[in-house]
Amino acid sequence: MLGGITTRWKQTVAYYFTVKSIDGTVYQDIVANIISISESIGLNIIALVSDMGSSNQKLWKKWNITAGRHGEISNCLPHPLDCTRKIYIIPDVPHLFKNIKNMLMTNKILYISDKIKNLYNLPTNVICSTHIEDIIKFQEKLDFLLVPKLSEQDLVPNHFQKMKVGKSTNIINHDVCTALRFLSEELNKPEYFTTAWFIDVVDKWFTLMTSRHPVLALSKLKPEMYESSIKFLKGFIDIMMDIEVGYKRTWKPSEKGSIVATSSILDIQNIYLDDKGFHFILTSRFTQDCLENLFSVMGTKNIVPNALQVKNNLKLLSVSQYLKDISKGNYNEDDRTFLSGFLDTLENSNHKDKKIENIQLPQEINEPNMNLCNGELNSFYNVCGYILFSIKKITATCECCLISVGSSTSINASSSKLTKLKRFKKGCLFFCNELTFNFFLAMENIFRKYYNIIKNQNCDIKQFLINKVKEIEISHIPNCHKLQMHIINRFIIFRLKIAGRKNTKLLNKYGSKSIACHA
């Protein structure tokens, strides 16, 4: 497949059927032929992107593409048609990201040298996957989690889950990094900090190497940010050169691949930003996401298609990209939906929530347990800030309203440590004051008090809880923009969403992103 760099386009140009195992050197003539034809019609080929399959690595070996602890990095080959140009080899970054995560989880332990340890002021030389398992154990009985998306399934994924980038981002992300840093201080375990540092490094590397927006793109329009990004990528190469994997301290292909990919991106950005004068470069254009998307679509009809099905599906997909509205056609555009989607709409429109006016409550209701541990209090405080920030972002408010509930600058609240760790730049998170935090705690108390009683009753759960929360006396929030009511609505919806994940009856109604529509 050919893909554009400066503009978004893709085109399948060739396919071949192979046996399960193949000598990758046979690809050389195929690649050379595609490059020759592409250049003849005015396309400039600058990079070759592929995963790290054994046949692809065999081809790289023939081209002398390599990287290692004791040798020079070789990441390009001469252009077959122009000796003044080069073609850069880029192992697919999303595949590398998954491989690095699997490298950590499978081998359990990674080692760094004293040089890297001292350079980044780390407490230990060991990166350990059991530290991530400790997060799951710490939060398994909590309602408000330090890392909401992390689960035991992420630690031991099956074959198909290993192939999903989303499963890897559940482990390698900013939330896991901040959770480890928080627990490092909370549980007095400094060894967590080294694992947190490694996760932060890989997460930042993946973000820079797959940028889809000019804000995150490599660009010299902001010199300080550009120099910082380039310095980081060069430092990442040194880190991967240094890492020893497992108790046997081995060298893994994913280390070589990440070094080659990063070196190629550094060389390519020099060409586009310096020689060609581009304002920025989107590194996501150098991944094979376009090809993976094609494979996914081809597998929708047949999960494991045979050769004939691949051929027919590829024909349909190649033709379907030309099915678009014709601006100079003789007829107006048809706005009808397909029958299957129309029937789904009818089914959803006929669904009505059943409501009753009289909710059955017991005569005595026990007060819920609100003895939250410090970790859950910090997670809850972060949730409160998230709710207030979302209201600030999309709801009409005034300065008086916002000052009454908190601030975008750091507040020395008792449970704000996790939020401070999560903040990667000033003003990106919201800190609520003590009065507002106590208001959220009072709402949580009411939710816990009534939810288990009414969750299986045939009633409007959301409205019942809102009415109960309205009974809380609160005086520090002004009424000019109905901020208190916005907070109540957002909190109850958010809380029902969390509860809906545990209650299968409410899962479809409250456990999704479209909760506001259903509620």
C-alpha positions as CSV (number, residue, x, y, z in Angstrom):
1,M,0.0,0.0,0.0
2,L,1.1,3.5,-0.8
3,G,0.4,6.3,1.7
4,G,0.7,10.1,1.6
5,I,2.9,12.1,3.9
6,T,1.9,15.7,3.2
7,T,-1.8,14.8,2.5
8,R,-4.1,12.0,3.7
9,W,-4.5,9.4,1.0
10,K,-3.8,5.7,0.6
11,Q,-3.9,3.2,-2.3
12,T,-3.5,-0.5,-2.4
13,V,-1.2,-1.3,-5.4
14,A,-0.3,-5.0,-5.1
15,Y,-1.0,-8.2,-3.2
16,Y,0.6,-11.7,-3.2
17,F,-0.3,-15.1,-1.7
18,T,2.4,-16.8,0.3
19,V,2.9,-19.9,2.4
20,K,3.1,-19.6,6.2
21,S,6.9,-19.2,6.2
22,I,8.7,-17.3,3.5
23,D,12.2,-16.0,2.8
24,G,11.8,-12.3,3.0
25,T,14.6,-11.6,0.5
26,V,12.1,-12.3,-2.3
27,Y,10.4,-9.0,-1.3
28,Q,13.4,-7.0,-2.6
29,D,12.4,-7.2,-6.3
30,I,8.8,-6.5,-5.5
31,V,9.6,-3.4,-3.5
32,A,12.0,-2.2,-6.1
33,N,9.4,-2.6,-8.8
34,I,6.7,-0.7,-6.8
35,I,9.2,2.1,-6.1
36,S,10.1,2.4,-9.8
37,I,6.5,2.6,-11.0
38,S,5.6,5.0,-8.2
39,E,8.5,7.3,-9.1
40,S,7.6,7.2,-12.8
41,I,4.3,8.8,-12.1
42,G,5.7,11.6,-9.8
43,L,5.5,10.0,-6.4
44,N,8.6,10.4,-4.2
45,I,9.2,7.4,-2.0
46,I,11.1,8.2,1.2
47,A,10.3,5.4,3.7
48,L,9.3,1.7,3.9
49,V,7.1,0.8,6.9
50,S,6.4,-2.7,8.0
51,D,6.0,-4.8,11.1
52,M,8.8,-6.9,12.6
53,G,7.7,-10.3,11.2
54,S,10.5,-12.8,10.6
55,S,10.3,-12.4,6.8
56,N,10.6,-8.6,7.1
57,Q,13.6,-8.9,9.4
58,K,15.2,-11.2,6.8
59,L,14.8,-8.5,4.2
60,W,16.3,-5.9,6.6
61,K,19.3,-8.2,7.1
62,K,19.9,-8.3,3.4
63,W,19.8,-4.5,3.3
64,N,22.1,-4.4,6.4
65,I,19.4,-2.6,8.5
66,T,20.5,-3.1,12.1
67,A,21.0,-1.6,15.5
68,G,22.7,-3.0,18.6
69,R,24.7,-2.2,21.8
70,H,28.1,-2.7,20.1
71,G,27.5,-1.5,16.6
72,E,26.4,1.5,14.6
73,I,22.8,2.2,13.7
74,S,21.9,1.4,10.1
75,N,18.4,2.6,9.2
76,C,18.4,3.4,5.5
77,L,19.4,2.1,2.1
78,P,20.3,4.0,-1.2
79,H,17.4,4.9,-3.4
80,P,17.3,2.4,-6.3
81,L,16.7,5.2,-8.8
82,D,18.6,8.2,-7.3
83,C,21.9,7.9,-5.6
84,T,21.5,11.3,-3.9
85,R,18.5,10.1,-2.0
86,K,17.8,7.4,0.7
87,I,14.9,5.2,1.6
88,Y,14.4,4.9,5.4
89,I,13.3,1.7,7.1
90,I,10.6,2.3,9.8
91,P,9.4,-0.7,11.9
92,D,5.8,0.1,12.6
93,V,5.6,2.1,15.8
94,P,2.2,0.8,17.1
95,H,3.6,-2.8,16.7
96,L,6.7,-1.8,18.6
97,F,4.6,-0.2,21.3
98,K,2.8,-3.5,21.8
99,N,6.0,-5.4,21.7
100,I,7.7,-3.2,24.3
101,K,4.7,-3.7,26.6
102,N,4.7,-7.5,26.0
103,M,8.5,-7.5,26.6
104,L,7.9,-6.1,30.1
105,M,4.9,-8.2,31.0
106,T,6.4,-11.5,29.7
107,N,9.9,-11.2,31.0
108,K,8.7,-9.6,34.3
109,I,11.9,-7.5,34.8
110,L,14.1,-5.1,32.9
111,Y,17.5,-3.7,33.9
112,I,19.1,-0.4,33.3
113,S,22.7,0.6,33.9
114,D,24.0,2.8,36.6
115,K,24.7,5.4,33.9
116,I,21.0,5.7,33.0
117,K,20.0,5.4,36.7
118,N,22.2,8.3,37.7
119,L,21.3,10.4,34.6
120,Y,17.6,10.3,35.5
121,N,18.0,10.3,39.3
122,L,16.3,6.9,39.7
123,P,16.3,5.0,43.0
124,T,16.9,1.5,41.5
125,N,18.2,-0.2,38.4
126,V,15.1,-2.5,38.0
127,I,11.8,-2.0,36.0
128,C,9.3,-4.6,37.2
129,S,5.9,-5.7,35.9
130,T,4.8,-6.8,39.4
131,H,4.6,-3.1,40.4
132,I,1.7,-2.7,37.9
133,E,0.0,-5.8,39.4
134,D,0.3,-4.1,42.8
135,I,-1.9,-1.2,41.5
136,I,-4.6,-3.7,40.6
137,K,-4.4,-5.3,44.0
138,F,-4.5,-1.9,45.7
139,Q,-7.6,-0.7,43.9
140,E,-9.6,-3.9,43.4
141,K,-12.1,-3.0,46.2
142,L,-12.3,0.7,45.5
143,D,-15.1,2.5,43.7
144,F,-12.8,5.4,42.6
145,L,-9.7,3.9,41.0
146,L,-6.2,5.3,40.6
147,V,-6.2,3.8,37.0
148,P,-9.8,3.2,35.9
149,K,-8.9,1.3,32.7
150,L,-6.4,-1.1,34.2
151,S,-7.6,-4.7,34.9
152,E,-6.3,-8.2,35.4
153,Q,-7.1,-9.0,31.8
154,D,-4.5,-6.5,30.7
155,L,-1.8,-8.4,32.6
156,V,-2.5,-11.8,31.0
157,P,-4.1,-11.0,27.6
158,N,-5.0,-13.7,25.1
159,H,-3.5,-14.0,21.6
160,F,-6.0,-11.5,20.0
161,Q,-5.9,-9.0,22.9
162,K,-2.1,-8.9,22.5
163,M,-2.7,-7.6,19.0
164,K,-4.8,-4.6,20.2
165,V,-3.0,-1.3,20.8
166,G,-5.8,-0.3,23.2
167,K,-4.9,-3.1,25.5
168,S,-1.3,-1.9,25.6
169,T,-2.3,1.7,26.3
170,N,-4.2,0.4,29.4
171,I,-0.7,-0.5,30.9
172,I,1.6,2.1,29.2
173,N,-0.1,5.4,29.9
174,H,0.1,8.6,32.1
175,D,-2.4,7.3,34.6
176,V,-0.4,4.2,35.4
177,C,2.8,6.4,35.7
178,T,1.1,8.8,38.2
179,A,-0.5,5.9,40.2
180,L,3.0,4.3,40.7
181,R,4.5,7.6,41.7
182,F,1.6,8.2,44.2
183,L,1.9,4.7,45.6
184,S,5.7,5.1,45.8
185,E,5.2,7.8,48.4
186,E,2.0,6.4,49.9
187,L,3.4,2.9,50.6
188,N,7.0,4.0,51.0
189,K,8.2,1.9,48.0
190,P,10.8,3.9,46.1
191,E,11.3,1.0,43.6
192,Y,7.9,1.9,42.1
193,F,9.4,5.2,40.8
194,T,11.8,3.5,38.3
195,T,8.9,1.5,36.7
196,A,6.9,4.7,36.6
197,W,9.7,6.5,34.9
198,F,10.0,3.8,32.2
199,I,6.2,3.8,31.5
200,D,6.3,7.6,31.2
201,V,9.2,7.4,28.8
202,V,7.5,4.8,26.5
203,D,4.2,6.7,26.7
204,K,5.8,10.0,25.6
205,W,7.8,8.2,22.9
206,F,4.6,6.7,21.5
207,T,2.9,10.0,21.5
208,L,5.7,11.8,19.6
209,M,6.1,9.0,17.1
210,T,2.4,8.8,16.3
211,S,1.3,12.5,16.3
212,R,-1.9,13.2,14.4
213,H,-2.3,16.9,15.3
214,P,0.0,19.9,14.7
215,V,0.0,20.6,18.5
216,L,2.0,17.4,19.1
217,A,3.8,17.4,15.7
218,L,7.5,17.9,15.3
219,S,7.8,21.6,14.4
220,K,10.3,24.4,14.5
221,L,7.6,27.0,15.0
222,K,8.1,26.5,18.7
223,P,11.9,26.1,19.1
224,E,11.9,25.2,22.8
225,M,9.3,22.4,22.4
226,Y,11.0,21.2,19.2
227,E,14.5,21.0,20.9
228,S,13.0,19.2,23.9
229,S,11.3,16.6,21.7
230,I,14.4,15.9,19.6
231,K,16.5,15.6,22.8
232,F,14.0,13.2,24.2
233,L,14.0,11.0,21.1
234,K,17.8,10.9,21.1
235,G,17.7,10.0,24.8
236,F,15.1,7.3,24.1
237,I,17.6,5.6,21.7
238,D,20.2,5.6,24.5
239,I,17.7,4.1,26.9
240,M,16.7,1.3,24.6
241,M,20.4,0.6,23.8
242,D,21.0,0.2,27.5
243,I,18.1,-2.0,28.6
244,E,18.7,-5.6,29.4
245,V,15.7,-7.9,29.3
246,G,14.8,-10.6,31.8
247,Y,16.9,-12.4,34.4
248,K,19.2,-13.5,31.5
249,R,19.7,-9.9,30.5
250,T,19.1,-10.5,26.8
251,W,18.7,-8.2,23.8
252,K,15.3,-8.2,22.1
253,P,14.1,-7.4,18.6
254,S,11.7,-4.8,19.9
255,E,14.8,-2.8,21.2
256,K,16.4,-2.9,17.8
257,G,13.1,-2.0,16.1
258,S,12.4,1.0,18.3
259,I,16.0,2.3,17.8
260,V,15.7,2.0,14.0
261,A,12.3,3.6,13.9
262,T,13.3,6.5,16.1
263,S,16.5,7.1,14.1
264,S,14.6,7.1,10.8
265,I,12.0,9.7,12.1
266,L,14.9,11.9,13.3
267,D,16.5,11.8,9.9
268,I,13.2,12.3,8.0
269,Q,12.2,15.3,10.1
270,N,15.5,16.9,9.2
271,I,14.7,16.5,5.5
272,Y,11.2,17.9,5.8
273,L,11.7,20.7,8.3
274,D,15.2,21.8,7.2
275,D,15.6,20.9,3.5
276,K,11.9,21.1,2.3
277,G,10.9,24.0,4.7
278,F,7.8,22.3,6.2
279,H,6.2,23.9,9.2
280,F,5.6,20.6,10.9
281,I,5.6,16.9,10.3
282,L,2.9,14.4,11.5
283,T,4.7,11.2,12.5
284,S,1.5,9.2,12.3
285,R,1.8,9.3,8.5
286,F,4.8,6.9,9.0
287,T,2.9,4.1,10.6
288,Q,1.0,1.3,8.8
289,D,-2.3,2.1,10.4
290,C,-3.8,2.5,6.9
291,L,-2.9,-1.1,6.1
292,E,-4.1,-2.5,9.4
293,N,-7.4,-0.7,8.8
294,L,-7.7,-2.5,5.5
295,F,-7.0,-5.8,7.1
296,S,-9.7,-5.1,9.7
297,V,-12.3,-4.3,7.2
298,M,-11.4,-7.3,5.1
299,G,-12.0,-9.5,8.2
300,T,-15.5,-8.2,9.0
301,K,-17.2,-10.7,6.7
302,N,-14.8,-13.5,7.2
303,I,-12.7,-13.5,10.4
304,V,-10.1,-15.8,8.9
305,P,-10.6,-15.4,5.1
306,N,-9.2,-17.9,2.6
307,A,-7.4,-16.8,-0.5
308,L,-10.5,-16.4,-2.7
309,Q,-12.3,-14.4,0.0
310,V,-9.3,-12.1,0.4
311,K,-9.2,-11.5,-3.4
312,N,-13.0,-10.8,-3.6
313,N,-13.0,-8.6,-0.5
314,L,-10.0,-6.6,-1.7
315,K,-11.7,-6.0,-5.0
316,L,-14.8,-4.7,-3.3
317,L,-12.9,-2.4,-1.0
318,S,-10.7,-1.1,-3.8
319,V,-13.8,-0.2,-5.8
320,S,-15.9,1.1,-2.9
321,Q,-13.5,4.0,-2.3
322,Y,-14.8,5.6,-5.5
323,L,-18.4,5.4,-4.3
324,K,-19.0,9.1,-3.5
325,D,-21.5,11.8,-4.2
326,I,-21.2,13.3,-7.7
327,S,-21.5,17.1,-7.6
328,K,-22.7,17.4,-11.2
329,G,-25.1,14.5,-11.2
330,N,-28.6,14.7,-12.7
331,Y,-30.3,13.7,-9.4
332,N,-30.3,14.9,-5.8
333,E,-28.4,13.0,-3.2
334,D,-30.4,10.1,-1.7
335,D,-30.6,10.6,2.1
336,R,-32.1,7.2,3.0
337,T,-30.3,4.9,5.4
338,F,-29.9,1.2,4.8
339,L,-32.7,-1.1,6.0
340,S,-30.7,-2.7,8.9
341,G,-29.8,0.7,10.4
342,F,-33.4,1.9,9.9
343,L,-34.8,-1.1,11.9
344,D,-32.3,-0.5,14.7
345,T,-33.5,3.1,14.9
346,L,-37.2,1.9,15.1
347,E,-36.3,-0.5,17.8
348,N,-34.5,2.2,19.9
349,S,-37.3,4.7,19.3
350,N,-39.9,2.3,20.6
351,H,-37.9,1.7,23.8
352,K,-39.2,3.7,26.8
353,D,-38.0,3.8,30.3
354,K,-40.6,2.4,32.7
355,K,-41.2,4.7,35.6
356,I,-43.3,4.6,38.8
357,E,-44.0,7.4,41.2
358,N,-43.8,5.5,44.4
359,I,-40.3,4.1,45.2
360,Q,-40.2,1.4,47.9
361,L,-37.8,2.4,50.6
362,P,-37.3,0.5,53.9
363,Q,-38.3,2.3,57.2
364,E,-34.7,2.3,58.4
365,I,-31.7,2.9,56.1
366,N,-28.2,2.3,57.4
367,E,-25.6,5.0,56.9
368,P,-23.0,3.9,54.3
369,N,-19.4,3.3,55.0
370,M,-17.5,6.5,54.0
371,N,-14.2,5.6,55.5
372,L,-12.2,6.0,52.2
373,C,-8.5,5.2,52.3
374,N,-6.1,8.0,51.3
375,G,-5.7,6.5,47.8
376,E,-9.4,6.5,47.1
377,L,-9.8,10.0,48.5
378,N,-7.1,11.2,46.1
379,S,-8.9,9.4,43.2
380,F,-12.2,10.9,44.3
381,Y,-10.7,14.4,44.5
382,N,-9.4,14.0,40.9
383,V,-12.8,12.9,39.7
384,C,-14.3,16.1,41.4
385,G,-11.8,18.2,39.5
386,Y,-12.6,16.4,36.3
387,I,-16.3,17.1,36.7
388,L,-15.7,20.8,37.5
389,F,-13.3,21.2,34.5
390,S,-15.8,19.7,32.1
391,I,-18.5,22.1,33.4
392,K,-16.1,25.0,33.0
393,K,-15.3,23.9,29.4
394,I,-18.7,23.5,27.9
395,T,-21.1,25.3,30.3
396,A,-21.7,29.1,30.6
397,T,-20.2,30.2,33.9
398,C,-18.6,33.4,35.3
399,E,-15.4,34.1,37.2
400,C,-17.4,34.4,40.4
401,C,-18.8,30.8,39.9
402,L,-15.5,29.2,39.3
403,I,-13.7,31.0,42.2
404,S,-16.4,29.7,44.5
405,V,-15.6,26.0,43.7
406,G,-11.9,26.0,43.1
407,S,-9.1,27.0,40.7
408,S,-7.0,25.9,37.7
409,T,-3.9,26.6,39.8
410,S,-2.7,24.1,42.4
411,I,-4.5,24.2,45.8
412,N,-2.9,22.6,48.8
413,A,-5.9,20.5,49.6
414,S,-5.5,17.4,51.7
415,S,-6.3,14.9,48.9
416,S,-4.8,16.7,45.9
417,K,-1.5,14.8,45.7
418,L,-2.7,12.5,42.8
419,T,-4.1,15.4,40.8
420,K,-0.8,17.3,41.1
421,L,1.1,14.3,39.8
422,K,-1.3,13.9,36.9
423,R,-0.9,17.6,35.9
424,F,1.6,17.7,33.0
425,K,1.3,21.5,32.5
426,K,-0.3,24.4,34.3
427,G,-4.0,25.0,33.9
428,C,-4.8,21.6,32.3
429,L,-6.5,20.2,35.5
430,F,-9.0,21.8,38.0
431,F,-8.5,21.8,41.8
432,C,-11.6,22.1,43.9
433,N,-11.5,23.8,47.3
434,E,-12.3,22.1,50.6
435,L,-16.0,23.3,50.8
436,T,-16.7,22.0,47.3
437,F,-14.9,18.7,48.0
438,N,-17.0,18.2,51.1
439,F,-20.1,18.8,49.0
440,F,-19.0,16.1,46.6
441,L,-18.4,13.8,49.6
442,A,-21.9,14.5,50.8
443,M,-23.3,13.6,47.3
444,E,-21.3,10.4,47.4
445,N,-22.7,9.6,50.8
446,I,-26.3,9.9,49.5
447,F,-25.5,7.8,46.4
448,R,-24.1,5.0,48.5
449,K,-27.0,5.2,50.9
450,Y,-29.8,4.8,48.4
451,Y,-28.3,3.2,45.2
452,N,-28.2,-0.5,46.4
453,I,-31.9,-0.1,47.5
454,I,-33.3,1.4,44.3
455,K,-31.0,-0.1,41.6
456,N,-33.3,-3.0,40.8
457,Q,-36.6,-1.1,41.1
458,N,-38.6,0.0,38.1
459,C,-38.0,3.7,38.6
460,D,-36.1,6.8,37.3
461,I,-32.9,6.3,39.3
462,K,-31.2,9.4,38.1
463,Q,-34.0,11.8,39.1
464,F,-34.6,10.2,42.5
465,L,-30.9,10.6,43.4
466,I,-30.9,14.2,42.1
467,N,-33.9,15.0,44.3
468,K,-32.1,13.6,47.3
469,V,-28.9,15.5,46.6
470,K,-30.8,18.7,46.3
471,E,-31.6,18.4,50.0
472,I,-27.9,19.1,50.9
473,E,-27.5,22.6,52.2
474,I,-24.8,24.5,50.4
475,S,-24.3,28.2,50.5
476,H,-20.8,29.0,49.0
477,I,-21.8,28.4,45.4
478,P,-23.6,31.4,43.7
479,N,-26.9,30.9,41.8
480,C,-26.1,33.2,38.9
481,H,-25.4,30.4,36.4
482,K,-27.0,27.4,38.2
483,L,-23.6,25.9,38.8
484,Q,-24.7,23.9,41.7
485,M,-27.4,22.1,39.6
486,H,-24.8,21.5,36.8
487,I,-22.5,19.9,39.4
488,I,-25.3,17.7,40.8
489,N,-26.4,16.5,37.3
490,R,-22.8,15.7,36.2
491,F,-21.9,13.9,39.4
492,I,-25.0,11.7,39.4
493,I,-24.5,10.8,35.7
494,F,-20.8,10.0,36.3
495,R,-21.6,8.0,39.4
496,L,-24.3,6.0,37.6
497,K,-21.8,5.3,34.8
498,I,-19.4,3.7,37.2
499,A,-22.1,1.7,38.9
500,G,-23.5,0.6,35.6
501,R,-20.3,-1.2,34.8
502,K,-20.9,-3.4,37.8
503,N,-24.7,-3.9,37.4
504,T,-25.6,-5.7,34.2
505,K,-29.1,-4.5,34.3
506,L,-27.9,-0.9,34.1
507,L,-24.9,-1.5,31.9
508,N,-26.6,-0.6,28.5
509,K,-28.3,2.4,30.1
510,Y,-25.6,4.0,32.2
511,G,-22.3,2.3,31.4
512,S,-21.6,4.0,28.1
513,K,-20.4,7.3,26.7
514,S,-24.0,8.0,25.5
515,I,-25.3,8.0,29.1
516,A,-26.6,11.6,28.9
517,C,-28.9,10.6,26.0
518,H,-30.4,7.6,27.9
519,A,-30.6,9.5,31.2
